[in-house]
């Protein structure tokens, strides 16, 4: 099998990947249906109401991160996912019924959004880390990249299918199809062979949340990745806002052209995810190069003189952005002790996804004050400054060799090949 798809050689992962791909299409259909319902049926195009609903979905990732990470490390991940996926499917079925019967109201949608966001916050750490129990260590980075490819392929297909469903049968049908899509991933989870998995030992006892934060404090390499992810997620990953402003206020385009920009970003993102899958290893230098490429492409995008020039730059922007995200995710997953992987990934997602709604109001103010192009320009400025700080820090590192230290003070070290710390000892692993 091609190196790009090596993780699919594992039966359990192949089943999980197939179910998740169908569910990802449904997830994007649900997102489009939600936006359309709020803007056209529940309100008179109220962007504030839509912003509140999106915020309610993202906030639990930040607020519940310590608890959701502890849950992922304390209970069997397959059982967690069966419960969360079933709960979210039920929410979507209920939403579809309320829309079909004409009884849906904005306050109901707000409650649905909060419940869905809470379920997603619990689901995410388990979903991110269960892959490590399916595939061997040398295929983990490949599996993480394929998950990103699946998500972005769903992003290409889902909105179009949602648009057709809404035009033919109304918003309720898009929600119903989203609910049905959950059955694919639930079925795939039920069909996994437990005997072929390598379950992580479950964490018991009190102090699990505190131990997770203490572990990250001992790991300067993980702290470095989290810093870069925070800056990038807060100021760089705001394509929906920046594309909308550029399409409407700078180039004077309508909703069709705006929607096309999202698909163009997804083409670059899907390509970046597949290229990351082909590499198979996650290194710090790849992350730094991807963020450097993002800085350059975002600068060019901010200066684009025409709509089509801007659209072309989005391919490179999506490619470099997804390469950075996938590499950072794989670096964290492959380098942490499996006993704390769930708690660390919950913190990772809180920093990454929690930064996006925090940066949105800032970008809105910048757009109103300085113009739409500056909403893009702030991304490369912030990421560029972060890269400069990291470069200075790395140049001051003592050497460029991997070292495991259990007794002395941890140091940030650099090398070229990834290494995973043994599960049995609290080793501090250097960055590459």
C-alpha positions as CSV (number, residue, x, y, z in Angstrom):
1,X,0.0,0.0,0.0
2,X,1.1,3.6,-0.7
3,X,3.0,5.2,2.2
4,X,0.3,7.9,2.2
5,X,-2.3,5.4,3.3
6,X,-0.2,2.9,5.3
7,X,-2.4,3.2,8.4
8,X,-5.4,1.8,6.4
9,X,-3.7,-1.6,6.4
10,X,-5.0,-2.0,9.9
11,X,-8.5,-3.4,9.9
12,X,-9.7,-1.5,12.9
13,X,-8.4,1.8,11.7
14,X,-9.8,1.2,8.2
15,X,-13.3,0.6,9.7
16,X,-13.0,3.7,12.0
17,X,-11.7,5.9,9.1
18,X,-14.6,4.9,6.8
19,X,-17.3,5.6,9.5
20,X,-15.6,8.9,10.5
21,X,-15.4,10.1,6.8
22,X,-19.2,9.7,6.4
23,X,-19.8,11.4,9.7
24,X,-17.5,14.3,8.7
25,X,-19.7,14.9,5.6
26,X,-22.7,15.0,7.9
27,X,-21.0,17.3,10.4
28,X,-20.3,19.9,7.6
29,X,-23.9,19.5,6.5
30,X,-25.1,20.2,10.0
31,X,-22.9,23.3,10.2
32,X,-24.3,24.8,7.0
33,X,-27.8,23.9,8.1
34,X,-27.3,25.5,11.5
35,X,-26.0,28.8,9.9
36,X,-28.8,28.9,7.4
37,X,-31.5,28.2,10.0
38,X,-30.3,30.9,12.4
39,X,-29.7,33.5,9.7
40,X,-32.8,33.0,7.6
41,X,-35.5,31.3,9.7
42,X,-34.9,32.0,13.4
43,X,-33.6,35.6,13.0
44,X,-33.5,38.4,10.4
45,X,-29.9,37.7,9.4
46,X,-28.5,38.3,12.9
47,X,-24.8,37.7,12.9
48,X,-24.7,38.3,16.6
49,X,-27.1,35.4,17.3
50,X,-25.0,33.2,15.0
51,X,-21.9,34.3,16.9
52,X,-23.4,33.4,20.2
53,X,-24.4,29.9,19.0
54,X,-20.9,29.3,17.6
55,X,-19.4,30.5,20.9
56,X,-21.6,28.1,22.8
57,X,-20.2,25.2,20.7
58,X,-16.5,26.3,21.2
59,X,-16.6,27.4,24.8
60,X,-16.9,23.9,26.4
61,X,-13.5,23.0,24.7
62,X,-11.9,25.7,26.8
63,X,-13.9,25.5,30.0
64,X,-14.1,21.7,30.3
65,X,-10.6,20.8,29.0
66,X,-9.2,19.5,32.3
67,X,-12.3,17.3,33.0
68,X,-12.7,16.0,29.5
69,X,-9.0,15.0,29.3
70,X,-9.3,13.2,32.6
71,X,-12.3,11.3,31.3
72,X,-10.4,10.2,28.2
73,X,-7.6,8.8,30.3
74,X,-9.8,7.2,33.0
75,X,-12.4,5.4,30.9
76,X,-12.2,3.1,27.8
77,X,-12.2,5.4,24.8
78,X,-14.4,3.2,22.6
79,X,-17.1,3.3,25.3
80,X,-16.8,7.1,25.6
81,X,-17.2,7.6,21.8
82,X,-20.2,5.2,21.6
83,X,-21.9,7.3,24.3
84,X,-21.0,10.8,22.9
85,X,-21.7,9.9,19.3
86,X,-25.1,8.4,20.2
87,X,-25.9,11.5,22.2
88,X,-25.0,13.9,19.4
89,X,-27.0,11.7,16.9
90,X,-30.0,12.0,19.2
91,X,-29.6,15.8,19.4
92,X,-29.5,16.1,15.6
93,X,-32.6,13.9,15.3
94,X,-34.4,16.1,17.8
95,X,-33.3,19.2,15.9
96,X,-34.6,17.8,12.6
97,X,-38.0,17.0,14.2
98,X,-38.3,20.5,15.7
99,X,-37.4,22.1,12.4
100,X,-39.8,19.8,10.3
101,X,-42.7,20.6,12.7
102,X,-42.0,24.3,12.7
103,X,-41.6,24.4,16.5
104,X,-37.8,25.3,16.6
105,X,-37.1,28.6,18.3
106,X,-33.8,30.5,18.8
107,X,-33.7,29.8,22.5
108,X,-34.0,26.1,21.7
109,X,-31.2,26.3,19.3
110,X,-29.0,28.0,21.9
111,X,-29.6,25.1,24.3
112,X,-28.9,22.6,21.5
113,X,-25.7,24.3,20.7
114,X,-24.5,24.3,24.3
115,X,-25.4,20.6,24.7
116,X,-23.7,19.7,21.4
117,X,-20.6,21.7,22.3
118,X,-20.4,19.9,25.7
119,X,-20.7,16.5,24.0
120,X,-18.1,17.5,21.4
121,X,-15.7,18.6,24.2
122,X,-15.9,15.2,25.8
123,X,-15.8,13.3,22.5
124,X,-12.7,15.1,21.1
125,X,-9.9,13.9,23.4
126,X,-11.1,10.3,23.2
127,X,-11.5,10.6,19.4
128,X,-8.1,12.1,19.0
129,X,-6.3,9.5,21.1
130,X,-8.2,6.3,20.3
131,X,-6.2,6.1,17.0
132,X,-3.1,5.4,19.0
133,X,-4.8,2.2,20.3
134,X,-5.6,1.0,16.8
135,X,-2.3,1.5,14.8
136,X,1.3,0.8,15.7
137,X,3.5,3.6,16.9
138,X,5.3,4.0,13.5
139,X,1.9,4.6,11.8
140,X,0.4,7.0,14.3
141,X,1.5,10.2,12.6
142,X,0.2,8.8,9.3
143,X,-3.2,8.1,10.9
144,X,-3.4,11.6,12.4
145,X,-2.8,13.1,9.0
146,X,-5.4,10.8,7.4
147,X,-7.9,12.0,10.0
148,X,-7.3,15.5,8.9
149,X,-7.6,14.5,5.2
150,X,-11.0,12.9,6.0
151,X,-12.2,16.0,7.8
152,X,-11.3,18.3,4.9
153,X,-12.7,15.9,2.3
154,X,-15.9,16.1,4.3
155,X,-15.6,19.9,4.1
156,X,-15.5,19.7,0.3
157,X,-18.5,17.4,0.0
158,X,-20.8,18.3,3.0
159,X,-21.6,22.0,2.2
160,X,-22.7,21.1,-1.4
161,X,-24.9,18.2,-0.3
162,X,-26.4,20.4,2.4
163,X,-27.2,23.1,-0.1
164,X,-29.0,20.6,-2.4
165,X,-30.9,19.1,0.6
166,X,-32.0,22.5,1.9
167,X,-33.1,23.6,-1.6
168,X,-35.1,20.4,-2.3
169,X,-36.6,19.5,1.1
170,X,-35.7,22.3,3.6
171,X,-33.3,22.8,6.5
172,X,-34.7,19.9,8.5
173,X,-33.5,17.4,5.9
174,X,-29.9,18.5,6.2
175,X,-30.2,18.0,10.0
176,X,-31.8,14.6,9.5
177,X,-29.0,13.5,7.1
178,X,-26.4,14.7,9.6
179,X,-28.1,12.6,12.3
180,X,-28.1,9.5,10.1
181,X,-24.4,10.0,9.3
182,X,-23.6,9.5,13.0
183,X,-24.8,5.9,12.6
184,X,-21.8,5.2,10.3
185,X,-19.2,6.0,13.0
186,X,-21.3,4.3,15.7
187,X,-21.4,1.2,13.6
188,X,-17.7,1.3,12.9
189,X,-16.9,1.6,16.6
190,X,-19.2,-1.3,17.4
191,X,-17.4,-3.5,14.7
192,X,-13.9,-2.9,16.1
193,X,-12.1,-6.0,17.3
194,X,-11.0,-5.3,20.9
195,X,-8.4,-8.1,20.7
196,X,-6.5,-6.3,17.9
197,X,-6.3,-3.0,19.9
198,X,-3.6,-1.9,22.3
199,X,-5.6,-0.1,25.0
200,X,-3.8,2.4,27.1
201,X,-3.7,1.6,30.9
202,X,-6.5,3.5,32.6
203,X,-5.7,6.2,35.1
204,X,-7.2,5.7,38.6
205,X,-7.2,7.6,41.8
206,X,-7.4,11.3,42.6
207,X,-5.2,14.1,41.3
208,X,-5.4,13.1,37.6
209,X,-6.1,16.6,36.4
210,X,-3.2,18.0,38.5
211,X,-0.9,15.4,37.1
212,X,-1.8,16.3,33.5
213,X,-0.8,20.0,34.1
214,X,2.3,18.9,36.0
215,X,3.4,16.7,33.1
216,X,3.1,19.6,30.6
217,X,5.1,21.8,32.9
218,X,7.9,19.3,32.8
219,X,7.9,19.1,29.0
220,X,9.3,22.3,27.3
221,X,9.0,20.7,23.9
222,X,5.2,20.3,24.4
223,X,5.0,23.8,25.8
224,X,6.7,25.1,22.6
225,X,4.2,23.4,20.4
226,X,1.2,24.6,22.5
227,X,2.6,28.2,22.3
228,X,2.8,28.1,18.5
229,X,-0.7,26.4,18.2
230,X,-2.2,29.1,20.4
231,X,-0.8,32.0,18.4
232,X,-1.7,30.3,15.1
233,X,-5.2,29.3,16.2
234,X,-6.0,32.7,17.6
235,X,-4.8,35.0,14.8
236,X,-4.2,32.7,11.8
237,X,-7.1,30.2,11.6
238,X,-10.0,32.6,11.0
239,X,-10.7,32.0,7.4
240,X,-14.5,32.3,7.7
241,X,-14.2,35.9,9.0
242,X,-11.3,37.0,6.7
243,X,-12.7,35.4,3.6
244,X,-16.2,37.0,4.2
245,X,-14.7,40.4,4.7
246,X,-12.4,40.2,1.7
247,X,-15.1,38.8,-0.6
248,X,-17.8,41.4,0.4
249,X,-16.0,44.6,1.4
250,X,-12.9,44.5,-0.7
251,X,-14.0,42.7,-3.9
252,X,-17.7,43.3,-3.8
253,X,-18.7,39.7,-4.3
254,X,-21.9,37.8,-3.3
255,X,-22.6,34.6,-1.4
256,X,-21.7,32.3,-4.3
257,X,-18.2,33.7,-4.6
258,X,-17.8,33.7,-0.8
259,X,-18.7,30.0,-0.7
260,X,-16.2,29.2,-3.5
261,X,-13.4,30.6,-1.3
262,X,-14.2,28.1,1.4
263,X,-13.9,25.2,-1.1
264,X,-10.6,26.6,-2.5
265,X,-9.2,26.7,1.1
266,X,-10.4,23.1,1.5
267,X,-8.5,22.0,-1.6
268,X,-5.2,23.3,-0.2
269,X,-6.0,21.8,3.2
270,X,-6.8,18.4,1.8
271,X,-3.5,18.4,-0.1
272,X,-1.6,19.4,3.0
273,X,-3.1,16.6,5.0
274,X,-2.3,14.0,2.3
275,X,1.3,15.3,2.1
276,X,1.6,15.0,5.8
277,X,0.3,11.5,5.7
278,X,2.9,10.6,3.1
279,X,5.7,11.9,5.3
280,X,4.7,9.7,8.2
281,X,6.8,11.5,10.8
282,X,6.2,14.7,12.7
283,X,9.2,17.0,13.2
284,X,9.6,20.4,14.7
285,X,11.4,21.7,11.6
286,X,8.3,20.7,9.5
287,X,6.1,22.7,11.8
288,X,8.4,25.7,11.7
289,X,8.6,25.5,7.9
290,X,4.9,25.2,7.5
291,X,4.3,28.3,9.7
292,X,6.9,30.2,7.8
293,X,5.1,29.3,4.6
294,X,1.8,30.4,6.1
295,X,3.4,33.7,7.1
296,X,4.5,34.3,3.5
297,X,1.3,33.1,1.8
298,X,-0.9,35.1,4.2
299,X,1.1,38.3,3.5
300,X,0.6,37.8,-0.2
301,X,-3.1,37.0,0.3
302,X,-3.5,40.3,2.3
303,X,-2.0,42.2,-0.6
304,X,-3.9,40.4,-3.4
305,X,-5.1,43.0,-6.0
306,X,-8.1,41.0,-7.3
307,X,-10.6,38.3,-6.3
308,X,-9.1,35.6,-8.3
309,X,-5.6,36.4,-7.2
310,X,-6.8,36.2,-3.7
311,X,-8.5,32.9,-4.4
312,X,-5.3,31.4,-5.8
313,X,-3.3,32.4,-2.7
314,X,-5.9,30.5,-0.5
315,X,-4.7,27.2,-1.9
316,X,-1.2,27.8,-0.5
317,X,-2.7,29.2,2.6
318,X,-4.8,26.1,3.2
319,X,-1.9,23.8,2.4
320,X,0.5,25.5,4.9
321,X,-2.1,25.9,7.6
322,X,-3.2,22.2,7.5
323,X,0.4,21.1,7.4
324,X,1.1,23.0,10.5
325,X,-2.0,21.8,12.3
326,X,-1.4,18.1,11.4
327,X,2.2,18.2,12.3
328,X,1.6,19.9,15.7
329,X,-1.2,17.4,16.5
330,X,1.0,14.4,15.5
331,X,4.0,15.8,17.5
332,X,2.0,16.0,20.7
333,X,0.3,12.6,20.2
334,X,3.5,10.7,19.4
335,X,5.7,12.3,22.0
336,X,3.6,12.2,25.2
337,X,3.4,9.4,27.7
338,X,0.3,7.4,26.7
339,X,-0.9,7.5,30.3
340,X,-1.5,11.3,30.0
341,X,-2.3,11.5,26.3
342,X,-6.0,12.2,26.8
343,X,-5.3,15.1,29.2
344,X,-2.6,16.6,27.1
345,X,-4.7,16.4,23.9
346,X,-7.6,18.0,25.8
347,X,-5.3,20.9,26.7
348,X,-4.1,21.1,23.1
349,X,-7.6,21.3,21.7
350,X,-8.6,23.9,24.3
351,X,-5.7,26.1,23.4
352,X,-6.2,25.6,19.6
353,X,-10.0,25.8,19.4
354,X,-10.4,28.1,22.4
355,X,-8.1,30.7,20.8
356,X,-10.3,31.0,17.7
357,X,-13.3,32.6,19.3
358,X,-11.0,34.7,21.4
359,X,-9.3,36.1,18.3
360,X,-12.5,36.7,16.4
361,X,-13.6,39.9,18.3
362,X,-10.1,41.3,17.9
363,X,-10.1,40.6,14.2
364,X,-13.6,42.2,13.9
365,X,-12.2,45.4,15.6
366,X,-9.2,45.4,13.4
367,X,-11.4,45.1,10.3
368,X,-13.7,47.9,11.4
369,X,-10.7,50.2,12.3
370,X,-8.0,49.5,9.7
371,X,-9.8,47.6,6.9
372,X,-10.5,44.0,5.9
373,X,-6.9,43.4,4.6
374,X,-5.5,43.9,8.1
375,X,-7.7,41.0,9.4
376,X,-5.4,38.7,7.3
377,X,-2.2,40.7,7.9
378,X,-2.5,40.3,11.7
379,X,-2.0,36.5,11.3
380,X,1.4,36.6,9.6
381,X,2.5,39.4,11.9
382,X,1.6,37.4,15.1
383,X,2.9,34.1,13.8
384,X,6.1,35.7,12.4
385,X,6.9,37.2,15.8
386,X,6.2,33.9,17.5
387,X,8.6,32.2,15.0
388,X,11.2,34.8,15.7
389,X,11.0,34.2,19.4
390,X,11.2,30.4,18.9
391,X,14.2,30.8,16.7
392,X,16.0,32.9,19.3
393,X,15.1,30.3,22.0
394,X,16.3,27.4,19.9
395,X,19.6,29.1,19.1
396,X,20.3,29.4,22.8
397,X,19.7,25.7,23.4
398,X,22.7,23.9,24.7
399,X,23.0,21.2,22.0
400,X,21.2,19.4,19.2
401,X,21.0,15.9,20.5
402,X,18.1,13.9,22.0
403,X,18.3,13.4,25.7
404,X,16.1,11.7,28.3
405,X,16.5,13.1,31.8
406,X,14.8,11.8,34.8
407,X,16.8,13.4,37.6
408,X,18.0,16.7,36.3
409,X,16.1,19.8,35.2
410,X,14.4,19.2,31.8
411,X,16.0,21.0,28.8
412,X,14.6,21.8,25.4
413,X,16.8,19.8,22.9
414,X,16.6,19.5,19.1
415,X,17.3,16.6,16.8
416,X,16.1,15.3,13.4
417,X,14.4,12.0,14.2
418,X,11.2,11.6,16.4
419,X,11.6,9.5,19.5
420,X,8.9,8.4,21.9
421,X,9.5,8.3,25.7
422,X,9.1,5.0,27.4
423,X,5.8,4.6,29.1
424,X,7.3,3.3,32.2
425,X,9.4,6.3,33.2
426,X,8.7,10.0,33.5
427,X,11.3,10.9,30.9
428,X,11.6,14.3,29.3
429,X,11.9,14.1,25.6
430,X,13.6,16.6,23.4
431,X,12.1,18.4,20.4
432,X,13.1,17.8,16.9
